[in-house]
Structure formats: C-alpha cells, structure tokens
Amino acid sequence: MIAVVADPHYGPSRCNGCGGSIVWAATEAGRRMPVDAQAVAGGELELYAEYFAAGEPVDPGVQRVRNRPADRPANSPAWRCHWITCSARRGPRRIPADVVAFIARACGRKWGPLFARRRGGGSA
C-alpha cells in the first residue's frame, strides 16, 4: 500500500471515468501519470520518493514513478499505469474519411488516408 501523501495534485484520488482508486505520480520528465493505487503482480512500474542525503524528502508528498528495473525480485511491489487498466478508456481516435477528403481538396493535393503522400508523386 502507498503512504497517503499531503499534496492534492499527487495524492490518492478517483478516476473520473471508471471510479477506480488512483495515485497521481510524477514521471522522470516531470509530468503527472495516473497509477493504480494497489500494487499488482506483473506490474511494470515502480513508485518511489526521492530523499536528500540528510533524509529529508526532495518534494514532500510527491510520489514518483519509473519503469520497474529488471533486477527486482518477482514478489516486490509493482504498479500499473491506470491508462492500461481503466474500464472507461476510449480507443484511439481516427480522422473521419470525409474530413480527410475535405482537407485534401482544400490543400489541392492528392494525399493518402492519414496525409501520407502517394508514392511516385512529384513535388508540390
């Protein structure tokens, strides 16, 4: 179980889509990622906190997340990104064919389904 943190931007909360319990964690790039609050077998992420040499936390109340190192024991805690487990997740969005055709006509060029040029075409 994860310790409850004081920062509301990184503390435990609920998913707006499925209502699942999540923790907001900071990635190595500084972005926030929703992580399932419960550790699971086979998880690919590791939650951790950074501390100064004196033992004080670098960012009090902030959970950090990284890919789980391969050398960790199989029974050590691991988490999953909530984007993977969310039951309310939407599939990838596709550009409707009529929108692609409209943009291609507006540009005055013959472009493929996702704006990839046809092979053998000349320069514009």
TORSEZA-456688 format. One record per residue: x, y, z of N, C-alpha, C, O in turn; residue in one letter. Coordinates in Angstrom, 2 decimals. Example, Ala and Ser with C-alpha at 12.3 -4.5 7.8 and 13.67 -1.06 7.14 Angstrom:
<rs>
+---------+---------+---------+---------+---------+---------+---------+---------+---------+---------+---------+---------+------+
!    n.xx !    n.yy !    n.zz !   ca.xx !   ca.yy !   ca.zz !    c.xx !    c.yy !    c.zz !    o.xx !    o.yy !    o.zz ! code !
+---------+---------+---------+---------+---------+---------+---------+---------+---------+---------+---------+---------+------+
!   13.19 !   -5.69 !    7.80 !   12.30 !   -4.50 !    7.80 !   13.20 !   -3.30 !    7.80 !   14.24 !   -3.32 !    8.46 !    A !
!   12.85 !   -2.25 !    7.08 !   13.67 !   -1.06 !    7.14 !   12.90 !    0.03 !    7.87 !   13.41 !    1.14 !    8.04 !    S !
+---------+---------+---------+---------+---------+---------+---------+---------+---------+---------+---------+---------+------+
</rs>
This chain:
<rs>
+---------+---------+---------+---------+---------+---------+---------+---------+---------+---------+---------+---------+------+
!    n.xx !    n.yy !    n.zz !   ca.xx !   ca.yy !   ca.zz !    c.xx !    c.yy !    c.zz !    o.xx !    o.yy !    o.zz ! code !
+---------+---------+---------+---------+---------+---------+---------+---------+---------+---------+---------+---------+------+
!    0.84 !   -1.19 !    0.00 !    0.00 !    0.00 !    0.00 !    0.88 !    1.24 !    0.00 !    1.96 !    1.24 !    0.58 !    M !
!    0.42 !    2.28 !   -0.63 !    1.15 !    3.53 !   -0.74 !    0.80 !    4.43 !    0.44 !   -0.36 !    4.49 !    0.86 !    I !
!    1.78 !    5.10 !    0.97 !    1.52 !    6.05 !    2.05 !    0.68 !    7.20 !    1.51 !    0.89 !    7.66 !    0.39 !    A !
!   -0.27 !    7.66 !    2.31 !   -1.10 !    8.79 !    1.91 !   -0.22 !   10.03 !    1.88 !    0.53 !   10.29 !    2.82 !    V !
!   -0.32 !   10.79 !    0.81 !    0.50 !   11.98 !    0.66 !   -0.35 !   13.23 !    0.83 !   -1.56 !   13.20 !    0.63 !    V !
!    0.30 !   14.33 !    1.21 !   -0.43 !   15.55 !    1.53 !   -0.74 !   16.39 !    0.30 !   -1.71 !   17.15 !    0.32 !    A !
!    0.04 !   16.28 !   -0.75 !   -0.15 !   17.13 !   -1.93 !   -1.38 !   16.68 !   -2.71 !   -1.41 !   15.55 !   -3.19 !    D !
!   -2.41 !   17.54 !   -2.86 !   -3.63 !   17.11 !   -3.57 !   -3.40 !   16.83 !   -5.05 !   -4.19 !   16.12 !   -5.66 !    P !
!   -2.33 !   17.36 !   -5.63 !   -2.06 !   17.10 !   -7.04 !   -1.45 !   15.71 !   -7.24 !   -1.51 !   15.17 !   -8.34 !    H !
!   -0.88 !   15.14 !   -6.19 !   -0.24 !   13.84 !   -6.31 !   -0.84 !   12.80 !   -5.36 !   -0.41 !   11.65 !   -5.35 !    Y !
!   -1.81 !   13.18 !   -4.57 !   -2.39 !   12.27 !   -3.59 !   -3.37 !   11.30 !   -4.21 !   -3.65 !   11.36 !   -5.40 !    G !
!   -3.89 !   10.38 !   -3.38 !   -4.86 !    9.42 !   -3.88 !   -6.15 !   10.11 !   -4.31 !   -6.59 !   11.06 !   -3.67 !    P !
!   -6.73 !    9.62 !   -5.36 !   -8.00 !   10.17 !   -5.84 !   -8.74 !    9.08 !   -6.61 !   -8.34 !    7.92 !   -6.58 !    S !
!   -9.81 !    9.45 !   -7.27 !  -10.62 !    8.51 !   -8.04 !  -10.60 !    8.90 !   -9.51 !  -10.57 !   10.09 !   -9.85 !    R !
!  -10.62 !    7.89 !  -10.37 !  -10.69 !    8.12 !  -11.81 !  -12.06 !    8.69 !  -12.16 !  -13.08 !    8.19 !  -11.68 !    C !
!  -12.09 !    9.72 !  -12.98 !  -13.37 !   10.31 !  -13.40 !  -14.16 !    9.37 !  -14.29 !  -15.39 !    9.46 !  -14.33 !    N !
!  -13.50 !    8.47 !  -15.00 !  -14.18 !    7.57 !  -15.92 !  -14.75 !    6.34 !  -15.26 !  -15.95 !    6.08 !  -15.36 !    G !
!  -13.90 !    5.57 !  -14.56 !  -14.33 !    4.28 !  -14.00 !  -14.52 !    4.31 !  -12.49 !  -15.10 !    3.38 !  -11.93 !    C !
!  -14.04 !    5.36 !  -11.83 !  -14.17 !    5.45 !  -10.38 !  -13.12 !    4.68 !   -9.61 !  -13.19 !    4.58 !   -8.39 !    G !
!  -12.12 !    4.13 !  -10.32 !  -11.07 !    3.36 !   -9.67 !  -10.16 !    4.24 !   -8.82 !  -10.03 !    5.44 !   -9.08 !    G !
!   -9.54 !    3.64 !   -7.82 !   -8.63 !    4.35 !   -6.94 !   -7.28 !    4.51 !   -7.62 !   -6.67 !    3.53 !   -8.05 !    S !
!   -6.81 !    5.76 !   -7.73 !   -5.55 !    6.05 !   -8.41 !   -4.68 !    6.96 !   -7.55 !   -5.16 !    7.62 !   -6.63 !    I !
!   -3.41 !    6.98 !   -7.88 !   -2.45 !    7.90 !   -7.28 !   -1.81 !    8.64 !   -8.43 !   -1.41 !    8.03 !   -9.43 !    V !
!   -1.70 !    9.95 !   -8.30 !   -1.00 !   10.74 !   -9.32 !    0.47 !   10.75 !   -8.96 !    0.84 !   11.16 !   -7.86 !    W !
!    1.30 !   10.31 !   -9.88 !    2.74 !   10.25 !   -9.63 !    3.47 !   11.07 !  -10.69 !    2.99 !   11.21 !  -11.82 !    A !
!    4.62 !   11.60 !  -10.33 !    5.43 !   12.39 !  -11.25 !    6.38 !   11.47 !  -12.00 !    7.06 !   10.65 !  -11.40 !    A !
!    6.42 !   11.61 !  -13.33 !    7.35 !   10.84 !  -14.14 !    8.73 !   11.47 !  -14.08 !    8.90 !   12.54 !  -13.51 !    T !
!    9.71 !   10.80 !  -14.66 !   11.07 !   11.35 !  -14.69 !   11.12 !   12.63 !  -15.52 !   12.01 !   13.45 !  -15.33 !    E !
!   10.16 !   12.79 !  -16.45 !   10.10 !   14.00 !  -17.27 !    9.32 !   15.13 !  -16.58 !    9.19 !   16.22 !  -17.13 !    A !
!    8.80 !   14.87 !  -15.36 !    8.08 !   15.89 !  -14.62 !    6.59 !   15.95 !  -14.90 !    5.91 !   16.85 !  -14.40 !    G !
!    6.06 !   15.02 !  -15.67 !    4.63 !   15.00 !  -15.96 !    3.90 !   14.13 !  -14.95 !    4.49 !   13.25 !  -14.34 !    R !
!    2.61 !   14.39 !  -14.79 !    1.79 !   13.59 !  -13.88 !    1.20 !   12.40 !  -14.60 !    0.72 !   12.53 !  -15.73 !    R !
!    1.23 !   11.22 !  -13.95 !    0.70 !   10.00 !  -14.53 !   -0.22 !    9.32 !  -13.52 !    0.16 !    9.18 !  -12.35 !    M !
!   -1.43 !    8.89 !  -13.95 !   -2.29 !    8.16 !  -13.02 !   -1.81 !    6.72 !  -12.90 !   -1.61 !    6.03 !  -13.91 !    P !
!   -1.62 !    6.27 !  -11.66 !   -1.16 !    4.91 !  -11.39 !   -2.19 !    4.26 !  -10.49 !   -2.69 !    4.89 !   -9.56 !    V !
!   -2.52 !    2.98 !  -10.76 !   -3.44 !    2.25 !   -9.88 !   -2.89 !    2.26 !   -8.46 !   -1.69 !    2.06 !   -8.27 !    D !
!   -3.75 !    2.49 !   -7.48 !   -3.30 !    2.63 !   -6.10 !   -2.81 !    1.32 !   -5.51 !   -1.97 !    1.33 !   -4.60 !    A !
!   -3.30 !    0.19 !   -5.99 !   -2.90 !   -1.11 !   -5.46 !   -1.78 !   -1.72 !   -6.29 !   -1.84 !   -1.70 !   -7.52 !    Q !
!   -0.77 !   -2.26 !   -5.61 !    0.29 !   -2.98 !   -6.31 !   -0.28 !   -4.29 !   -6.85 !   -1.16 !   -4.89 !   -6.24 !    A !
!    0.24 !   -4.72 !   -8.01 !   -0.23 !   -5.96 !   -8.64 !    0.96 !   -6.80 !   -9.07 !    2.05 !   -6.29 !   -9.30 !    V !
!    0.72 !   -8.10 !   -9.19 !    1.76 !   -8.99 !   -9.73 !    1.90 !   -8.70 !  -11.22 !    0.89 !   -8.55 !  -11.91 !    A !
!    3.09 !   -8.62 !  -11.70 !    3.32 !   -8.36 !  -13.12 !    3.26 !   -6.90 !  -13.50 !    3.25 !   -6.58 !  -14.69 !    G !
!    3.23 !   -6.00 !  -12.52 !    3.23 !   -4.58 !  -12.83 !    4.56 !   -4.15 !  -13.41 !    5.59 !   -4.75 !  -13.12 !    G !
!    4.54 !   -3.12 !  -14.24 !    5.76 !   -2.68 !  -14.91 !    6.32 !   -1.37 !  -14.36 !    7.33 !   -0.88 !  -14.85 !    E !
!    5.68 !   -0.80 !  -13.35 !    6.11 !    0.48 !  -12.79 !    6.52 !    0.35 !  -11.34 !    6.11 !   -0.58 !  -10.64 !    L !
!    7.33 !    1.29 !  -10.90 !    7.78 !    1.32 !   -9.51 !    7.52 !    2.72 !   -8.97 !    7.92 !    3.70 !   -9.59 !    E !
!    6.87 !    2.81 !   -7.82 !    6.66 !    4.09 !   -7.15 !    7.77 !    4.28 !   -6.13 !    8.18 !    3.34 !   -5.46 !    L !
!    8.26 !    5.50 !   -6.03 !    9.34 !    5.78 !   -5.09 !    9.29 !    7.25 !   -4.70 !    8.54 !    8.04 !   -5.29 !    Y !
!   10.07 !    7.61 !   -3.72 !   10.23 !    9.01 !   -3.30 !   11.71 !    9.31 !   -3.25 !   12.53 !    8.43 !   -2.96 !    A !
!   12.07 !   10.55 !   -3.55 !   13.48 !   10.97 !   -3.53 !   13.78 !   11.68 !   -2.22 !   12.97 !   12.45 !   -1.71 !    E !
!   14.98 !   11.39 !   -1.68 !   15.40 !   11.99 !   -0.42 !   16.78 !   12.61 !   -0.56 !   17.62 !   12.10 !   -1.30 !    Y !
!   17.01 !   13.70 !    0.15 !   18.34 !   14.28 !    0.25 !   19.20 !   13.38 !    1.15 !   18.67 !   12.49 !    1.81 !    F !
!   20.50 !   13.62 !    1.17 !   21.41 !   12.81 !    1.98 !   21.07 !   12.88 !    3.47 !   21.30 !   11.93 !    4.21 !    A !
!   20.52 !   14.01 !    3.90 !   20.15 !   14.17 !    5.31 !   18.86 !   13.43 !    5.66 !   18.49 !   13.38 !    6.84 !    A !
!   18.19 !   12.85 !    4.68 !   16.98 !   12.08 !    4.94 !   15.68 !   12.83 !    4.73 !   14.61 !   12.27 !    4.90 !    G !
!   15.77 !   14.10 !    4.34 !   14.55 !   14.87 !    4.08 !   14.10 !   14.64 !    2.65 !   14.94 !   14.51 !    1.75 !    E !
!   12.78 !   14.58 !    2.42 !   12.30 !   14.35 !    1.05 !   12.60 !   15.54 !    0.15 !   12.55 !   16.69 !    0.58 !    P !
!   12.90 !   15.25 !   -1.12 !   13.16 !   16.30 !   -2.10 !   11.88 !   17.09 !   -2.36 !   11.89 !   18.32 !   -2.28 !    V !
!   10.81 !   16.40 !   -2.65 !    9.48 !   17.01 !   -2.85 !    8.53 !   16.35 !   -1.87 !    7.99 !   15.29 !   -2.18 !    D !
!    8.30 !   16.95 !   -0.70 !    7.42 !   16.30 !    0.28 !    6.03 !   16.04 !   -0.30 !    5.42 !   16.93 !   -0.89 !    P !
!    5.55 !   14.83 !   -0.13 !    4.21 !   14.47 !   -0.57 !    4.10 !   14.06 !   -2.02 !    2.99 !   13.77 !   -2.48 !    G !
!    5.19 !   14.02 !   -2.78 !    5.13 !   13.69 !   -4.20 !    5.62 !   12.26 !   -4.43 !    6.76 !   11.93 !   -4.09 !    V !
!    4.76 !   11.44 !   -5.00 !    5.16 !   10.09 !   -5.42 !    5.81 !   10.21 !   -6.79 !    5.34 !   10.98 !   -7.63 !    Q !
!    6.85 !    9.48 !   -7.03 !    7.50 !    9.43 !   -8.34 !    7.30 !    8.04 !   -8.93 !    7.13 !    7.06 !   -8.20 !    R !
!    7.33 !    7.98 !  -10.25 !    7.13 !    6.70 !  -10.92 !    8.21 !    6.52 !  -11.98 !    8.63 !    7.48 !  -12.63 !    V !
!    8.65 !    5.28 !  -12.14 !    9.62 !    4.93 !  -13.18 !    9.36 !    3.49 !  -13.59 !    8.63 !    2.76 !  -12.92 !    R !
!    9.97 !    3.08 !  -14.71 !    9.88 !    1.70 !  -15.13 !   10.56 !    0.83 !  -14.08 !   11.60 !    1.18 !  -13.54 !    N !
!    9.95 !   -0.30 !  -13.81 !   10.48 !   -1.20 !  -12.80 !   11.76 !   -1.86 !  -13.31 !   11.75 !   -2.47 !  -14.38 !    R !
!   12.87 !   -1.74 !  -12.57 !   14.12 !   -2.36 !  -13.02 !   13.99 !   -3.88 !  -13.09 !   13.27 !   -4.49 !  -12.30 !    P !
!   14.67 !   -4.48 !  -14.05 !   14.59 !   -5.93 !  -14.27 !   15.20 !   -6.73 !  -13.13 !   14.85 !   -7.90 !  -12.95 !    A !
!   16.09 !   -6.13 !  -12.36 !   16.75 !   -6.89 !  -11.29 !   15.93 !   -6.97 !  -10.00 !   16.40 !   -7.55 !   -9.02 !    D !
!   14.73 !   -6.41 !   -9.98 !   13.88 !   -6.50 !   -8.79 !   13.33 !   -7.93 !   -8.63 !   13.05 !   -8.59 !   -9.63 !    R !
!   13.18 !   -8.40 !   -7.38 !   12.59 !   -9.72 !   -7.18 !   11.14 !   -9.75 !   -7.68 !   10.45 !   -8.74 !   -7.66 !    P !
!   10.70 !  -10.91 !   -8.11 !    9.35 !  -11.04 !   -8.67 !    8.26 !  -10.72 !   -7.66 !    7.18 !  -10.28 !   -8.05 !    A !
!    8.53 !  -10.91 !   -6.37 !    7.49 !  -10.66 !   -5.36 !    7.54 !   -9.24 !   -4.80 !    6.79 !   -8.93 !   -3.88 !    N !
!    8.40 !   -8.37 !   -5.33 !    8.46 !   -6.98 !   -4.87 !    7.26 !   -6.21 !   -5.44 !    6.75 !   -6.56 !   -6.50 !    S !
!    6.82 !   -5.15 !   -4.74 !    5.64 !   -4.41 !   -5.20 !    5.86 !   -3.76 !   -6.57 !    6.94 !   -3.23 !   -6.85 !    P !
!    4.85 !   -3.81 !   -7.39 !    4.89 !   -3.18 !   -8.71 !    3.49 !   -2.66 !   -9.02 !    2.50 !   -3.21 !   -8.56 !    A !
!    3.42 !   -1.61 !   -9.80 !    2.16 !   -0.98 !  -10.11 !    1.94 !   -0.92 !  -11.61 !    2.86 !   -1.17 !  -12.40 !    W !
!    0.71 !   -0.60 !  -12.00 !    0.37 !   -0.44 !  -13.42 !   -0.19 !    0.96 !  -13.64 !   -0.84 !    1.54 !  -12.78 !    R !
!    0.09 !    1.47 !  -14.82 !   -0.47 !    2.76 !  -15.22 !   -1.98 !    2.61 !  -15.35 !   -2.46 !    1.62 !  -15.91 !    C !
!   -2.74 !    3.56 !  -14.86 !   -4.20 !    3.44 !  -14.90 !   -4.74 !    3.54 !  -16.32 !   -5.85 !    3.07 !  -16.59 !    H !
!   -3.99 !    4.14 !  -17.24 !   -4.46 !    4.20 !  -18.62 !   -4.63 !    2.80 !  -19.19 !   -5.45 !    2.60 !  -20.09 !    W !
!   -3.88 !    1.82 !  -18.69 !   -3.97 !    0.45 !  -19.18 !   -5.18 !   -0.27 !  -18.59 !   -5.84 !   -1.03 !  -19.30 !    I !
!   -5.46 !   -0.04 !  -17.33 !   -6.49 !   -0.82 !  -16.63 !   -7.86 !   -0.15 !  -16.57 !   -8.82 !   -0.80 !  -16.15 !    T !
!   -7.99 !    1.09 !  -16.98 !   -9.26 !    1.81 !  -16.88 !  -10.32 !    1.18 !  -17.77 !  -10.11 !    1.01 !  -18.97 !    C !
!  -11.46 !    0.85 !  -17.18 !  -12.54 !    0.24 !  -17.95 !  -13.29 !    1.26 !  -18.80 !  -14.02 !    0.88 !  -19.72 !    S !
!  -13.12 !    2.54 !  -18.52 !  -13.81 !    3.59 !  -19.27 !  -12.91 !    4.19 !  -20.35 !  -13.26 !    5.21 !  -20.94 !    A !
!  -11.77 !    3.58 !  -20.60 !  -10.82 !    4.12 !  -21.58 !  -11.39 !    4.09 !  -22.98 !  -12.00 !    3.10 !  -23.41 !    R !
!  -11.19 !    5.17 !  -23.69 !  -11.63 !    5.24 !  -25.08 !  -10.53 !    4.70 !  -25.98 !   -9.35 !    4.77 !  -25.65 !    R !
!  -10.94 !    4.16 !  -27.10 !   -9.98 !    3.66 !  -28.08 !   -9.31 !    4.81 !  -28.81 !   -9.66 !    5.98 !  -28.59 !    G !
!   -8.36 !    4.50 !  -29.67 !   -7.69 !    5.57 !  -30.42 !   -8.66 !    6.28 !  -31.34 !   -9.56 !    5.66 !  -31.91 !    P !
!   -8.48 !    7.56 !  -31.49 !   -9.36 !    8.35 !  -32.35 !   -8.84 !    8.32 !  -33.78 !   -7.64 !    8.45 !  -34.01 !    R !
!   -9.73 !    8.16 !  -34.71 !   -9.39 !    8.15 !  -36.13 !   -9.98 !    9.40 !  -36.77 !  -11.03 !    9.89 !  -36.36 !    R !
!   -9.29 !    9.90 !  -37.78 !   -9.81 !   11.05 !  -38.52 !  -10.84 !   10.52 !  -39.51 !  -10.51 !    9.66 !  -40.33 !    I !
!  -12.08 !   11.01 !  -39.45 !  -13.10 !   10.53 !  -40.38 !  -12.69 !   10.75 !  -41.84 !  -12.05 !   11.75 !  -42.16 !    P !
!  -13.06 !    9.81 !  -42.70 !  -12.65 !    9.84 !  -44.11 !  -13.14 !   11.12 !  -44.80 !  -12.43 !   11.67 !  -45.64 !    A !
!  -14.36 !   11.59 !  -44.45 !  -14.86 !   12.80 !  -45.10 !  -14.04 !   14.04 !  -44.71 !  -13.89 !   14.96 !  -45.51 !    D !
!  -13.50 !   14.06 !  -43.49 !  -12.66 !   15.18 !  -43.06 !  -11.32 !   15.13 !  -43.81 !  -10.81 !   16.16 !  -44.24 !    V !
!  -10.76 !   13.92 !  -43.96 !   -9.51 !   13.77 !  -44.70 !   -9.71 !   14.23 !  -46.15 !   -8.86 !   14.94 !  -46.69 !    V !
!  -10.82 !   13.83 !  -46.76 !  -11.09 !   14.22 !  -48.15 !  -11.26 !   15.73 !  -48.27 !  -10.77 !   16.34 !  -49.22 !    A !
!  -11.95 !   16.35 !  -47.31 !  -12.15 !   17.79 !  -47.33 !  -10.82 !   18.53 !  -47.25 !  -10.57 !   19.47 !  -48.01 !    F !
!   -9.96 !   18.12 !  -46.33 !   -8.67 !   18.78 !  -46.17 !   -7.80 !   18.57 !  -47.40 !   -7.10 !   19.49 !  -47.83 !    I !
!   -7.85 !   17.37 !  -47.98 !   -7.08 !   17.10 !  -49.19 !   -7.55 !   18.00 !  -50.34 !   -6.73 !   18.51 !  -51.10 !    A !
!   -8.88 !   18.19 !  -50.47 !   -9.40 !   19.08 !  -51.52 !   -9.00 !   20.51 !  -51.25 !   -8.64 !   21.25 !  -52.18 !    R !
!   -9.05 !   20.92 !  -49.98 !   -8.70 !   22.30 !  -49.63 !   -7.22 !   22.57 !  -49.90 !   -6.85 !   23.69 !  -50.27 !    A !
!   -6.39 !   21.58 !  -49.72 !   -4.96 !   21.74 !  -49.98 !   -4.65 !   21.63 !  -51.47 !   -3.57 !   22.04 !  -51.90 !    C !
!   -5.57 !   21.08 !  -52.25 !   -5.36 !   20.95 !  -53.67 !   -4.38 !   19.85 !  -54.04 !   -3.78 !   19.90 !  -55.12 !    G !
!   -4.19 !   18.88 !  -53.17 !   -3.26 !   17.79 !  -53.43 !   -3.95 !   16.46 !  -53.23 !   -4.99 !   16.39 !  -52.58 !    R !
!   -3.38 !   15.41 !  -53.80 !   -3.90 !   14.06 !  -53.59 !   -3.07 !   13.41 !  -52.49 !   -1.94 !   12.99 !  -52.71 !    K !
!   -3.66 !   13.34 !  -51.32 !   -2.96 !   12.77 !  -50.16 !   -3.66 !   11.49 !  -49.75 !   -4.85 !   11.31 !  -50.03 !    W !
!   -2.92 !   10.61 !  -49.09 !   -3.45 !    9.33 !  -48.63 !   -4.32 !    9.48 !  -47.40 !   -4.61 !   10.60 !  -46.98 !    G !
!   -4.75 !    8.36 !  -46.80 !   -5.70 !    8.37 !  -45.69 !   -5.26 !    9.19 !  -44.48 !   -6.09 !    9.86 !  -43.88 !    P !
!   -4.00 !    9.17 !  -44.12 !   -3.54 !    9.97 !  -42.98 !   -2.53 !   11.01 !  -43.43 !   -1.55 !   11.28 !  -42.73 !    L !
!   -2.77 !   11.60 !  -44.60 !   -1.96 !   12.66 !  -45.17 !   -0.55 !   12.20 !  -45.55 !    0.38 !   13.00 !  -45.54 !    F !
!   -0.41 !   10.93 !  -45.88 !    0.87 !   10.45 !  -46.39 !    0.84 !   10.58 !  -47.91 !   -0.14 !   10.16 !  -48.54 !    A !
!    1.88 !   11.14 !  -48.49 !    1.91 !   11.32 !  -49.93 !    1.95 !    9.97 !  -50.63 !    2.54 !    9.00 !  -50.13 !    R !
!    1.32 !    9.93 !  -51.79 !    1.36 !    8.71 !  -52.59 !    2.76 !    8.54 !  -53.18 !    3.44 !    9.52 !  -53.49 !    R !
!    3.16 !    7.31 !  -53.33 !    4.48 !    7.03 !  -53.91 !    4.49 !    7.40 !  -55.39 !    3.50 !    7.25 !  -56.10 !    R !
!    5.61 !    7.86 !  -55.83 !    5.77 !    8.20 !  -57.23 !    5.23 !    9.57 !  -57.60 !    5.32 !    9.99 !  -58.75 !    G !
!    4.68 !   10.27 !  -56.60 !    4.14 !   11.60 !  -56.88 !    5.24 !   12.62 !  -56.98 !    6.31 !   12.44 !  -56.40 !    G !
!    5.01 !   13.66 !  -57.71 !    6.00 !   14.73 !  -57.86 !    5.98 !   15.66 !  -56.68 !    5.16 !   15.51 !  -55.77 !    G !
!    6.85 !   16.61 !  -56.70 !    6.86 !   17.59 !  -55.62 !    5.72 !   18.60 !  -55.83 !    5.27 !   18.82 !  -56.95 !    S !
!    5.28 !   19.18 !  -54.74 !    4.13 !   20.09 !  -54.81 !    4.52 !   21.44 !  -55.27 !    3.67 !   22.33 !  -55.38 !    A !
+---------+---------+---------+---------+---------+---------+---------+---------+---------+---------+---------+---------+------+
</rs>
